[in-house]
Amino acid sequence: MLSDGPGGGPGDPQGGAGSDGPYRGGTHRTSTAEQGAFAFARCTCGWTGPARRARSRARTDAADHLPDGIG
């Protein structure tokens, strides 16, 4: 299941990013994936960006998701 907010994060039975927050402990990594004609950005914190037809826009969404100084 894909989500764009807190809760349902990978590896966290309580949902969300865990007690460290989404950007600590090296668990914050973005990638892009494709589903049919659409590409989307996703993160290990559980965030998923909107479906995009342009892969470049999905990569931009992933970069914009990262806080300053990470990545």
Secondary structure, DSSP 8 states (H G I E B T S, - for coil): --BSSSSS-TT-TTSTT-TT-TTSTT---EEEEEETTEEEEEETTSBB---BS-HHHHHHHHHHHS-TT--
